Amino acid sequence: MRGFFLGVVAAAGLAVQPALAAGTCSSPADQALFEVLALRSELTILGLQCRDNDRYAAVIRRYQPDLNNNAGAVVTWFRGRFGGRGLYEHDKFVTEMGQAHAADASRLGGDFCARNGAIFEEVMALRSGLELAPYAAGKDLIPAGITICPGSAAPAAVKRTGKK
């Protein structure tokens, strides 16, 4: 009986594994790109929904080089993954993430600004842009239903040339 129980527990653990893996990228560097992208999306929604343009602008000004470098690296990631469709896939992904953050804000209603507004101060308290990715990862800002590093499972399918 004990062996059966351990087998069920092990099988359950394996069943959960793919679900956990769906929210991560194949490399820590790629994961960091998407974490910072999610942070920027969350900050944008905070600025808009909470009408907090001054704090939003202060964060963007302070980390502009880091955020711009990250945005460029994300575009490069999408181009490398999807080739000629890369920019389209990037734009689609960024739009979906923004919509998911906005939907989360709508679900929270009036509580959204009170619950998430401290992010501005927390980000401004970071010592440098190098801390953006670890901070974002700790905040769990990837919205439910958004798959980061989309298409990572089958990069070879994207690069096929039709030759045998």
Sequence and secondary structure as in RCSB ss.txt:
>XXXX:A:sequence
MRGFFLGVVAAAGLAVQPALAAGTCSSPADQALFEVLALRSELTILGLQCRDNDRYAAVIRRYQPDLNNNAGAVV
TWFRGRFGGRGLYEHDKFVTEMGQAHAADASRLGGDFCARNGAIFEEVMALRSGLELAPYAAGKDLIPAGITICP
GSAAPAAVKRTGKK
>XXXX:A:secstr
 HHHHHHHHHHHHHHHHHHHHTTS SSHHHHHHHHHHHHHHHHHHHHHHTT HHHHHHHHHHHHHHHHHHHHHHH
HHHHHHHGGGHHHHHHHHHHHHHHHHHHHHHHHTTHHHHHHTHHHHHHHTSSSGGGHHHHHHHHT S TT  SST
TTT HHHHH  S  
